[in-house]
Amino acid sequence: VAVWDNDARAGYAEHTIKIFPEPIIKLEPIDTPSDSVRISFDGTEGYAYTLESTSNFNFWEPLANFSGAGEKTYIDNAVTLEPLIFYRIEVEE
């Protein structure tokens, strides 16, 4: 890894970079009285996942924890409580 300082001098340092499999989140509206949404993604063996949501990007609320391979699904029944909701998945080895 090349490291540059403010005087444009280069140095070199060894770093370990871990690349996790990037889960792709699929959102599917569910036509129910509560207007729920089904959130799903494919997990990879050896990794743990935390599904989180936010309405303001300041505080992420954990919704569910998953681990292992295969499709993971969560149904969010609280979608109508906020005007906008954003989701993300935290990945841990």
C-alpha positions in Angstrom: 0.0 0.0 0.0 1.5 3.4 -1.0 1.0 6.1 1.6 1.3 9.8 0.6 1.9 12.6 3.0 1.1 16.3 2.5 4.5 17.0 0.9 3.8 14.3 -1.8 6.4 11.9 -0.4 5.5 8.3 -0.7 6.1 5.6 1.8 5.0 2.0 2.0 3.2 0.1 4.8 1.8 -3.3 5.0 -1.9 -3.6 5.7 -4.4 -6.4 5.7 -7.6 -5.7 3.9 -10.5 -8.0 4.4 -13.2 -8.1 1.7 -16.5 -9.5 2.7 -19.0 -10.9 0.3 -21.4 -8.1 -0.4 -25.0 -9.1 0.2 -27.5 -7.7 -2.2 -30.7 -6.6 -0.4 -34.0 -7.3 -2.1 -37.1 -5.4 -1.0 -40.6 -6.6 -1.8 -43.8 -4.8 -0.7 -46.4 -7.0 0.9 -50.0 -5.9 0.3 -51.4 -6.2 3.8 -53.3 -3.8 6.0 -50.0 -2.7 7.6 -48.2 -2.3 4.3 -45.2 -4.5 5.3 -42.0 -5.0 3.4 -40.1 -8.3 2.9 -36.4 -7.8 3.1 -34.2 -10.7 1.9 -30.6 -11.4 0.9 -28.3 -14.4 0.4 -25.9 -15.2 3.2 -22.5 -16.8 2.9 -21.2 -19.6 5.2 -18.9 -18.3 7.9 -20.4 -14.8 8.2 -22.8 -13.2 10.5 -25.2 -10.5 9.4 -27.1 -7.8 11.3 -30.0 -6.1 9.4 -30.5 -2.5 10.5 -32.8 0.4 9.6 -32.8 4.1 10.0 -34.9 7.1 9.1 -32.2 9.8 9.7 -28.8 8.1 9.2 -27.8 9.2 12.7 -29.1 6.1 14.5 -29.2 2.6 13.0 -31.6 0.3 14.8 -30.8 -3.5 14.7 -33.8 -5.4 13.3 -32.5 -9.0 13.1 -29.4 -11.2 13.2 -28.6 -14.0 10.8 -25.7 -16.3 10.1 -24.6 -18.9 7.6 -25.4 -19.6 4.0 -28.7 -19.4 2.2 -31.5 -16.9 1.8 -32.3 -14.8 4.8 -35.7 -13.1 5.1 -37.1 -10.4 7.5 -40.6 -8.8 7.3 -40.7 -5.2 8.5 -44.2 -4.4 9.8 -43.2 -0.9 11.0 -42.7 0.6 7.6 -45.5 3.0 7.8 -44.3 4.6 11.1 -41.7 6.7 9.3 -42.0 8.7 6.0 -38.7 7.1 4.7 -36.8 4.1 6.0 -33.3 3.0 4.8 -31.8 -0.5 5.4 -28.3 -1.8 5.6 -26.5 -5.1 6.5 -23.5 -5.2 8.8 -21.3 -8.2 8.0 -19.0 -9.9 10.5 -16.6 -12.8 10.0 
